[in-house]
Structure formats: structure tokens, C-alpha cells
Amino acid sequence: MKKLAFTFISLFFLLTACQANDPSASTLEDVLSSFEEQQLSLIKSKVNKDDNIFGMKLNGVRPSAYELDGKMLLVYIYDSNKEREEGLEDWREKTASMDTVSYKVYEVKNVLLFYVYEEEKLNSEIDSKIQNVVNGLSES
């Protein structure tokens, strides 16, 4: 009888351990679809992680890089909101003593977005549409 109980308990822990951390977590596909819904065209890009502080691993996650309106957009997908928060804290620690170009951070659920617009003023239309992406992801 003890072996049967042990087997069921072990099976229960094994099955719960294999589940996603957050069932409402967004995927990269969710993010890309939300950008399409806002009629924002993303072009897959690459970031040279050796020459650019944007694109570095944050809390163990390397971003997917895109070009949006000629500017860099980095998408970090974490397993949970907590890991996303730790990723942003990791960014703050790694860049605390650095001068960076202009950028804006967007956070929603398990997703961390960096829009790097460099020296120019942030385009308010792009900012509004990205905010709509974030709002849409928060509702899904």
C-alpha cells in the first residue's frame, strides 16, 4: 500500500512540475500577433551582443530582436512575471554606471520590451501603438 501511495504522490509531483509556471503567460507568437493587430511591421533582426548593451542576456534570457520603424525592438519572454521583474532589475544593475542611448521599456505579464529610439524624440504614434500592444496582451 505504501508503494502505491508513493507512486501516486511521485506521479502528482512529476505532472505538476511539467506544467508551465504561469498559464496566462504570453508567448513570442502572442506578442508578434499583437504588433500585427496594431499594424506595426516588425522585421526580424540580429543584435551583436558583443558591441551592444541592448541584446544582452537578462536574468538568463536572450531577447528576440526586431526592427520597428527603423529602430531596435527587443522582446524578452520569461516563464513568469517574477522572472520578468528580475530581468528588468538585472538590466538596471548591469547598466547603472553606463550612458545609454534613449530607450523605453514596456512590461506586461511575462514580457519585457525595449524600444531603442536612440537620440531622437520618441515617436508618440509608435509609443501609443506599442502601449496598445501591451494593453492587448494584458487582457489576453
Backbone bond lengths (Angstrom), bond angles and torsions (degrees), N, CA, C in turn:
res aa  C-N    CA-C-N  psi(-1)  N-CA   C-N-CA  omega(-1)  CA-C   N-CA-C  phi
1 M - - - 1.447 - - 1.529 111.51 -
2 K 1.350 116.65 -39.13 1.456 120.39 179.64 1.522 111.32 -64.40
3 K 1.335 117.40 -36.78 1.463 120.80 179.12 1.519 110.40 -65.01
4 L 1.321 117.37 -39.54 1.465 121.67 179.79 1.527 110.01 -65.88
5 A 1.308 117.65 -44.63 1.460 121.13 178.37 1.525 110.48 -63.51
6 F 1.321 116.55 -43.00 1.460 120.64 178.47 1.532 110.96 -62.04
7 T 1.327 116.50 -40.55 1.462 121.46 179.10 1.517 110.73 -62.91
8 F 1.324 118.15 -45.62 1.464 121.23 179.58 1.527 111.70 -64.94
9 I 1.317 116.72 -42.04 1.462 119.94 178.75 1.522 110.21 -64.34
10 S 1.317 117.44 -44.00 1.468 121.31 178.05 1.518 111.17 -61.64
11 L 1.326 116.54 -42.78 1.463 121.10 178.93 1.529 110.48 -63.47
12 F 1.327 116.76 -41.83 1.468 121.18 178.40 1.521 110.56 -59.30
13 F 1.334 117.62 -48.97 1.462 120.93 -179.83 1.521 111.67 -64.38
14 L 1.309 116.67 -37.72 1.463 120.17 178.94 1.525 110.75 -64.19
15 L 1.315 117.17 -44.51 1.459 120.67 -179.49 1.522 112.34 -68.02
16 T 1.310 118.09 -39.96 1.461 119.58 179.69 1.525 111.21 -71.93
17 A 1.304 118.09 -29.92 1.466 121.00 178.32 1.523 111.58 -69.71
18 C 1.313 117.91 -26.35 1.460 122.02 -177.71 1.523 112.71 -84.04
19 Q 1.309 118.10 -8.18 1.451 120.63 -179.39 1.521 110.16 -79.32
20 A 1.341 115.74 154.86 1.464 120.76 177.70 1.515 109.59 -62.43
21 N 1.327 116.32 149.00 1.456 120.81 -179.72 1.516 112.28 -62.42
22 D 1.298 116.50 -39.13 1.456 121.18 -176.68 1.522 108.93 -135.98
23 P 1.334 117.45 108.67 1.468 119.38 -177.11 1.534 113.55 -64.13
24 S 1.330 117.75 -19.24 1.465 119.42 179.37 1.530 111.46 -95.17
25 A 1.327 116.93 7.54 1.467 121.06 -178.31 1.526 110.73 -62.79
26 S 1.310 115.49 144.05 1.457 121.92 178.17 1.525 110.01 -86.33
27 T 1.325 115.52 148.95 1.456 121.82 176.33 1.530 108.47 -103.74
28 L 1.312 116.43 169.84 1.458 120.43 176.00 1.524 109.24 -61.38
29 E 1.309 117.24 -37.40 1.468 120.87 178.48 1.531 111.22 -62.27
30 D 1.330 116.95 -39.86 1.471 120.77 176.52 1.530 110.40 -59.99
31 V 1.317 115.42 -44.17 1.466 120.62 -178.57 1.530 110.00 -64.14
32 L 1.323 116.65 -48.00 1.464 120.32 -178.71 1.524 111.23 -62.90
33 S 1.325 117.82 -39.11 1.472 121.55 176.85 1.518 111.49 -63.20
34 S 1.324 116.30 -39.18 1.464 119.83 179.15 1.528 111.29 -65.43
35 F 1.312 117.32 -37.06 1.462 119.99 176.10 1.527 110.36 -65.51
36 E 1.329 117.12 -40.89 1.465 120.40 177.28 1.522 111.05 -61.35
37 E 1.336 116.93 -41.85 1.465 121.28 179.19 1.524 111.70 -60.36
38 Q 1.317 116.84 -31.56 1.465 121.54 178.31 1.529 111.69 -88.15
39 Q 1.325 115.76 6.74 1.460 122.92 -179.89 1.529 111.52 57.47
40 L 1.323 114.40 40.28 1.460 121.52 174.52 1.524 107.42 -105.97
41 S 1.304 115.82 117.76 1.452 121.92 -176.83 1.526 110.21 -86.80
42 L 1.326 115.87 119.97 1.457 121.30 178.00 1.523 109.26 -104.44
43 I 1.309 115.83 137.14 1.456 121.63 176.65 1.525 107.06 -114.30
44 K 1.332 116.32 122.49 1.468 120.88 179.30 1.524 108.58 -55.95
45 S 1.318 115.51 137.31 1.453 121.06 -174.96 1.521 108.92 -139.02
46 K 1.303 115.45 175.71 1.462 121.27 174.72 1.523 107.89 -129.37
47 V 1.311 114.97 147.79 1.455 121.14 176.98 1.516 107.30 -117.57
48 N 1.305 115.86 129.73 1.455 119.95 175.28 1.525 107.12 -78.02
49 K 1.310 115.80 101.68 1.466 120.61 -174.11 1.525 113.33 -65.74
50 D 1.341 117.17 -17.32 1.461 119.37 179.31 1.529 112.14 -81.44
51 D 1.333 116.45 -29.53 1.463 120.78 -176.51 1.524 113.52 -102.71
52 N 1.290 118.32 -6.64 1.457 121.08 -171.13 1.519 110.08 -134.94
53 I 1.327 116.70 125.19 1.468 118.71 178.46 1.522 110.91 -68.00
54 F 1.330 115.72 -25.87 1.457 118.59 174.75 1.516 106.98 -77.71
55 G 1.271 116.46 130.56 1.452 120.77 -178.08 1.515 112.76 108.67
56 M 1.345 116.25 -4.35 1.457 117.86 178.36 1.529 110.31 -73.51
57 K 1.315 114.91 160.47 1.460 120.65 176.01 1.522 109.04 -65.13
58 L 1.310 115.32 134.59 1.460 121.10 174.63 1.516 107.46 -125.06
59 N 1.302 115.87 121.48 1.457 122.05 -177.51 1.534 110.46 51.91
60 G 1.325 115.89 40.70 1.459 121.36 175.28 1.520 115.71 82.50
61 V 1.326 118.05 3.15 1.471 121.23 -177.41 1.524 109.90 -115.83
62 R 1.323 115.68 130.78 1.461 121.50 173.89 1.527 107.50 -96.40
63 P 1.330 117.69 139.79 1.468 119.66 -174.62 1.526 113.56 -81.46
64 S 1.329 114.00 162.52 1.456 121.89 165.80 1.518 104.91 -90.26
65 A 1.333 116.41 133.82 1.464 120.73 -175.45 1.521 110.61 -108.74
66 Y 1.328 114.66 140.06 1.464 122.25 179.77 1.517 108.85 -140.08
67 E 1.316 114.64 162.39 1.448 121.27 172.25 1.522 106.79 -110.04
68 L 1.318 115.41 130.49 1.461 122.45 178.40 1.519 107.23 -130.58
69 D 1.309 116.38 118.12 1.465 121.65 179.52 1.532 110.99 54.52
70 G 1.336 115.84 37.82 1.459 120.73 178.87 1.510 114.63 77.58
71 K 1.311 117.50 5.50 1.466 122.13 -178.83 1.529 109.67 -119.73
72 M 1.327 116.42 160.65 1.457 121.77 -177.65 1.529 111.80 -81.05
73 L 1.326 115.06 134.43 1.463 122.32 173.15 1.516 106.91 -125.02
74 L 1.320 116.73 124.73 1.458 122.17 179.55 1.520 108.95 -112.96
75 V 1.321 115.74 133.37 1.463 121.89 -177.29 1.526 108.51 -119.65
76 Y 1.316 115.68 114.75 1.460 122.18 175.53 1.527 107.77 -103.81
77 I 1.321 116.88 126.43 1.464 121.83 177.24 1.530 107.87 -113.39
78 Y 1.311 115.57 119.58 1.459 121.92 179.00 1.524 110.03 -108.13
79 D 1.320 115.52 168.60 1.465 120.25 179.46 1.525 112.50 -77.69
80 S 1.329 117.17 -20.42 1.465 119.65 -177.03 1.532 110.25 -153.96
81 N 1.319 115.43 166.35 1.470 121.28 175.66 1.532 110.31 -61.21
82 K 1.314 116.04 -40.91 1.466 120.94 -178.35 1.528 110.29 -61.36
83 E 1.331 117.06 -42.54 1.468 120.13 179.08 1.527 110.73 -66.55
84 R 1.340 116.55 -34.91 1.469 120.27 176.15 1.520 110.16 -63.80
85 E 1.323 117.34 -44.37 1.464 121.47 177.88 1.524 110.79 -60.84
86 E 1.336 116.71 -39.95 1.456 120.86 177.87 1.533 110.74 -67.61
87 G 1.326 116.75 -33.45 1.459 121.01 176.50 1.524 111.16 -63.67
88 L 1.325 116.92 -44.05 1.461 120.53 178.42 1.528 110.75 -66.27
89 E 1.310 117.12 -38.86 1.464 120.59 176.51 1.528 110.09 -63.82
90 D 1.328 117.06 -38.94 1.460 122.34 176.19 1.532 109.69 -59.67
91 W 1.337 117.19 -42.42 1.470 122.30 177.51 1.532 110.31 -59.98
92 R 1.317 115.65 -47.41 1.468 120.43 -177.93 1.530 111.10 -61.15
93 E 1.326 116.15 -41.68 1.462 120.35 179.82 1.523 111.37 -67.01
94 K 1.331 116.98 -43.23 1.465 120.80 -176.70 1.524 112.85 -71.56
95 T 1.312 117.66 -25.78 1.469 120.39 -176.17 1.523 113.43 -111.00
96 A 1.309 117.51 8.18 1.469 121.29 -175.21 1.531 112.78 -55.35
97 S 1.302 117.51 -38.33 1.462 119.76 -176.76 1.531 112.65 -103.16
98 M 1.319 117.61 13.75 1.466 121.52 -177.64 1.520 111.53 -105.37
99 D 1.328 114.69 150.24 1.458 120.33 167.97 1.522 106.31 -91.45
100 T 1.305 116.62 125.21 1.462 120.24 179.69 1.520 109.44 -116.78
101 V 1.320 114.82 158.72 1.457 119.26 172.47 1.525 107.72 -71.01
102 S 1.320 116.63 171.71 1.465 120.67 -177.60 1.527 110.84 -70.35
103 Y 1.312 114.97 137.44 1.460 121.65 178.94 1.515 108.72 -153.42
104 K 1.316 115.24 164.12 1.463 120.27 174.61 1.514 108.19 -132.15
105 V 1.317 115.58 139.57 1.458 122.46 179.55 1.523 108.76 -104.37
106 Y 1.322 115.30 135.84 1.460 122.20 174.93 1.527 106.51 -122.37
107 E 1.321 116.02 135.73 1.463 121.27 179.79 1.519 109.53 -126.63
108 V 1.322 114.99 134.96 1.456 120.11 173.79 1.523 108.09 -155.74
109 K 1.316 115.52 130.04 1.464 121.60 -178.54 1.526 110.12 47.31
110 N 1.317 116.19 -118.99 1.461 122.86 -177.62 1.532 112.25 -99.49
111 V 1.334 117.30 14.54 1.459 122.40 -174.13 1.529 110.46 -111.74
112 L 1.322 114.38 135.27 1.459 122.40 176.39 1.525 106.73 -123.01
113 L 1.337 116.14 123.28 1.461 121.98 -179.34 1.521 109.44 -117.18
114 F 1.322 116.02 136.09 1.458 122.15 171.99 1.522 107.42 -118.26
115 Y 1.327 116.67 121.91 1.459 121.50 173.07 1.518 106.35 -107.86
116 V 1.331 116.60 113.07 1.462 122.66 -174.24 1.521 108.11 -100.12
117 Y 1.326 116.34 104.02 1.460 119.97 -176.91 1.532 112.22 -104.15
118 E 1.292 115.99 6.08 1.463 125.63 171.98 1.523 112.69 62.27
119 E 1.320 118.18 -125.24 1.462 121.54 -171.77 1.527 113.86 -88.04
120 E 1.303 116.43 -19.90 1.458 120.15 -175.50 1.528 111.13 -75.38
121 K 1.296 114.95 169.72 1.460 121.21 174.30 1.531 108.09 -74.84
122 L 1.320 116.25 144.32 1.460 120.86 178.68 1.516 109.69 -63.80
123 N 1.319 116.46 126.24 1.459 122.86 177.84 1.534 108.01 -66.96
124 S 1.326 117.33 115.00 1.465 121.54 -174.33 1.524 112.26 -64.41
125 E 1.332 117.80 -31.47 1.473 120.15 178.22 1.531 110.64 -68.22
126 I 1.335 116.82 -44.24 1.472 121.08 177.41 1.525 109.44 -63.75
127 D 1.325 116.65 -44.96 1.460 121.31 179.61 1.531 110.49 -58.25
128 S 1.307 117.01 -44.74 1.463 121.72 179.90 1.534 111.31 -62.59
129 K 1.330 116.17 -41.96 1.464 119.66 -179.86 1.529 111.60 -69.16
130 I 1.332 116.82 -38.54 1.466 118.67 176.15 1.525 109.66 -64.68
131 Q 1.324 116.82 -39.39 1.465 120.10 177.35 1.527 110.49 -62.46
132 N 1.340 117.46 -36.37 1.464 121.01 175.36 1.523 111.10 -65.12
133 V 1.330 117.32 -36.80 1.477 121.37 174.99 1.511 108.72 -59.74
134 V 1.332 116.08 -49.36 1.464 121.78 -179.44 1.532 110.57 -59.67
135 N 1.329 116.20 -45.83 1.472 119.85 179.40 1.519 111.02 -61.95
136 G 1.332 117.15 -41.20 1.452 120.75 178.79 1.523 112.31 -63.81
137 L 1.319 116.65 -39.91 1.461 120.10 178.08 1.515 111.80 -67.50
138 S 1.315 117.09 -34.30 1.461 119.73 -178.95 1.522 111.60 -69.50
139 E 1.324 116.44 -24.88 1.469 120.33 -179.87 1.522 113.58 -87.18
140 S 1.330 116.39 -16.32 1.474 118.57 -177.55 1.499 111.77 -87.16
